[in-house]
Amino acid sequence: MRTAPIFSLPLLLLVADAHAQGYKAVKDWIGGCDNTRHCTAIGLAPEDAESYALLHFERGPAADDGVRSIRVRVDHEISRENFWVLQADDAELLQFNDRHLVAAESGPGIDILIEDSKELEALMGAMRSADSLTLVGDGGPVGSISLAGASAIMLWIDEQQGRLGTTTALVRRGDKSPQAVARVAPLSRLRSLAVEPLGPEDAVAVGASVRADLPGDTCEPLDPDTSMRDEAWSADERTLVKLICYRGAYNFGSSWFLVDSKAATPLTFPIPVGDGGAGIDTTTDLVNAELAANGSLSSFSKGRGIGDCGSTGQWRWNGQAFQLARYALMGDCRGVTPDLWPVLWRSAE
């Protein structure tokens, strides 16, 4: 039986001179930029840490875009009566009160949201010079974020956004005006057409018909002992078919076909190219993919069962093909919830 891959879509690796979407990991830090040069940075707890912690921020691509907020998350209960301090190495850096605390709705524990410009400036400075950040409560340290790799990721983001040598660069500042940053092209607005699901019996029948014409090793037979079945949707005078082709512990893979009166045509799905450039590659298989009636297709390939790493993708059916709407990636399985993963491709909502 074919083993389900950890990632259904390729890791996006940076080439040194690319200024487009890409993904980069340096020690305990992750960086990602999308097709508009909107970038995300994530700092993690040391790999041998006993407690979970992270730091997350984003920066837009426009000349006047700055880091407008930084999120610090630790696996600790919220107590608004506690006295919270963030230390850079062993020195107090910031004090937090009730206005900083927000519930970590997508993950465990407490989030501290920093939005004050002076506090942001102090924290960004510490990330360039210190070795670690530690959140301390009344009972002592509750989480520590490694800064190993922080400067390298911030420098990489400056490179991707064309900010090196400008007065607003994260790391390597100079005298150039931030207006030197290239203008961003407007996002594409995608068309999405509705589809109508076929009943279970009809879907099974059309799925069996497609399977009968495939080479023997193209798609594994369905396991009769599971409830998973092929699915199908009416799309004008044609039919979209989803074949379940492999199944693992927490991932199932599917291949998709467009069927008309003459043939079943395999569908491909655009994804960002694997070298971090501006081009688009394609894949024929999706993992944990679901198609909604409005023509929106989503996938979630889990790197492990708890879903703290892997890739997510969204596509829109335009009547002829699925167009890429959004793609995010997290290559390190270290507790980061999908809503915080770096986005590597986006379209207009």
N, C-alpha and C positions, 0 to 999 in steps of 0.2 A: 504494500500500500504506500502511495506517495505521502511523504511527511509534509504537513502544512508548514510553510516557511514562517520564520519569525516576522518578517516584513513582506507584505505582498508587493510593495512598491520600493524602488531602490533608494538607498540612502543617498542624499544629495551632498556631494563632496565639493569643496571649494577648489577652484583653480586660482592661483595667486593673483591674477590680474583681472578676474571677473568682477563686474559691478552689476550683478543681477541677483536672482534668487539663488540661495545656497544655504548650506547647513555646515556648522563647524563646531567641533568639540576640542577644548584644550583643558586638560587636567580636570578640575571640578566645575568648569564653566561650559555652557552651551550658548551658541549664537545661531540665529537664523534670520534671513532677510527674504522678502517676497519679490514678486515681479515689479512692484512699484518702489522698491528699496525701503519699505517699511520694515524695521528690524526689531528683534526681540533678543534679550539677554537673560539667562537664567544661571544663578549661582547656587550650588548644592552643598549640602553637608559633606565633610570628608567621607570617603568610601567606607572607612572603618568606624564611623560614628555610630553610637548606640541610639541616637535620637534623630528624627527626621527634621530637616529645615531647608528652606530655600529662599532666594531673593529673586524677584522678577521685575523687569522693566522693559518698556518699549520706547522706540523713538521713530517718529514719522520722517518722511523723506524730504519735505519742503525745507527751504532755506531757514525759515523762522520756526521750525519744529524743534522742540527740546524734549528732554525727559520730564514729563509732567507729573508722573507719580512713580513710586517704587513700592512694591508689595513685599513684605517679609512674612513668611509663614512658618510656624513651628507646631509640632504635635503636642499641644498643651491646652488645657481647658482655659476658656476665657474667664477672667476675673477682673471686672472693671474697678474693683477696689484696690487691686494690686498696684504696686509701684514698679513700672517697667523702664528698664534702661538698656540701650544698645551700646555695647562696648566695641571699639576698634582695638584689637589686641587686648591690652589690659586697661585701656583708658576709656573713661566715659565719653561717648560721642553725642548721644541724643537721649532725652527723656520723653516718655510717651504718656499721654493721658487718655481719657475716654474718647475723645474725638478721633484718635488714631485707630481705635479698635473696631474691627468688623468681623462678623462671623465668616469663617472659612466654609462657605456653602458647598464648594466643590471638593473639599478635602478635610483632613482632620485638624482639630485644634483651633488656633487663633491666627488671624491675619492682622498685621499692622500696616496701614496704608499711609504713606508719607507723601504729602502734596504741597507742603509749605516750601517756598523757593529756597529759603535759607537752610532748612533742614535737608533738602535735596542736594544742595551744593556741598554741605558738609559730608553727607553720605557718599556722594560721588568722589569727593576728594579722598576719603578713607579707602574706597575701593581701589584707588590707584596706588596707595602707599602702604596699607596694612596687610597683615597675613590672614586675618580672620575677623569676622563679626560675630559677636555673641549676645544673645538676648538674655537679660537677667531679670528675674522677678524677685518678690520678697523672699522666696525660698532658695534662691540661687540661680545658676544658669539653667535655661530650659531649651536651648538650641543654639548651634553654632554653624555658621556658613563659612566655608573655605573661600579664600580669595585667590587661591592658586589658579591661574588662568584668566583672572578677571581683566587685567590690563590687555592681555593678548586678544580677548574677545572684543573689548571695547575698541581697540585699534583696528581690528578686522571690520567692525561695524562702520567706523570712520572711513575706511577704505571703500566699503561697498557703497556708502552714501556720498562719496566724493568730498568729505569734509577735512581730509588731512591738510594741516597748515592753515585752517581757518580759525577764527577767534572762538568758534563754538564747538570745535572738535572735542570728543570725549577724552582723548589722551594726548595726541600729538598736535598741540595748538600752535598757531602762528599768527601772522598779521593779516592774512587774507580775509576779505569780507565773506561772511556766510552766504552772500548773494552769488558767490562763485559756484554753489551747489547747483547741479543740473536740474532743470524743471522736470516735473513728473507728468508723464502722459496720462490722460484720463482713463479710468477703468472701463472695460467693456461691460455693457449691460446685456445680459444673456436672455434669450427668448426661451421660454419653457412651455411645452405643450402637454396637456393632460393625456393620460392613458387610462384605459379601463381594464381592471383585472378580470381574467377569465375564471370561471368556476373550477374547483379542484379537478373534476373529471376531465374537462376540456384541456386544462393545463397539463395534466399527466399525459394525455393522448398526444398533444403536439410536442411535448418534451420527448416522448418515446420515439416519435417520428424523426426528430432531429438527431437523437442519439443513434438511430439505426443507420444513418449515413455517415457517421464519424468513424475515423480510424480507431481500432480497438484500444489503443493506449492514450487516446485524447482525453477521455473523461471516465472516471471510475463509475461503475454501476452504483445505483442507489442502494443503500442498506435497507432491506425490508423491515428490520427491527427498529428503525428510528422513525420519527414523525416527520423528518425533513423530506420535502418533495420538490420537484421542479415546479416553476411558476411561469405564468404567461400573462401578457397584457395585449389588448387590442389597441393598435396604433393606426388609425385611419383604416385602410384596407390591408394592412399588414399586421404581423404579430411579433411582439418582443418576447423572447424566451430566455429564461434563466435556468441553466442546468447546474445542479449541485455536483461538483466534480471531485471534491475531496473534503475530508472532515478530520479535524484534530481535536485536541482536548478543549480548546476554547476558540478555535478559528474554523470556519468552513469557507471553502473556495468555490467560486462560481465562474462559469463561462457564459457569455451572452450572445444571442443570435437574433437577427432580423429576418423573419420568414415572410415570403410572399408566395405567389402561386407557382413560381419557378424554382426557388432554391432557398436554403437557409444560409445567410451570410454571417460569418463571425463578426462581432462588433469589437472595436478597439476603443480604449479610453486614453485620452491625452493626460500626460503627467509631466512635470518639470524634468528636464534632462538630468542625468546622473552626475554631470561634471560641474553643476552650479551655474552653467551658462544661461543665456536668455532663451534658448530653444525649448521645444516640446518633444518629448518622447511618447511612446504609447505602450500600453500593456493590454493583454487579452483576458487576464484573470483578475478578479476582485475578491477581497476577503471580507466576510461578514457584511455583504452588500444587501441593501434593501431599496426597493423602488416605490416611491409614493405615487398616489393617483395624480398629483399635479405635475408629474414628470421629473421630479427631483430624486436623484439617485445618490445614496451615501454608502461609504465603506468605512470600516474600522478594523484594521489589522492589529491585533494585540501582540506585543512582544512577550507578554506573560499574562497569566489569568486575571490579575487585578487591574489590568488595563492602564498601567502607568508609563507605558512606552509603546512605540509602534508608529502607525501612520493613520491619518484620517483623510478622506477625500469626499468631495461633492461634485456632481455633474448635473447638467440640465439637458433634457431631451428636447431637441428643436425640430423634430419630425424626420430628420435624416441621420442624426448622430448625437452622441452625448458630448457636450462641451464642458471643459473643466471650469468649475466655479470657485473651488477652494481646496487647498491641500496643506496639511500640517504634519509635522514630523517630530518625534522625540526618540532619539536613538539610545539614550541611557535609561535603564530601568531603575530609577531611584526615587520613585514616589511622586512624580509630577503629574497632576491631573490634566486630562486632554484640553481643558479650556485655557491652559497656560502654555501649551506647546507652541513653538515657533511656527508661524504661518509662512509658507513658502510660495503660495499662489493665492490670489484673491481676484474677484471680479466685483462689479458694482452690485449692491443688494437690490 
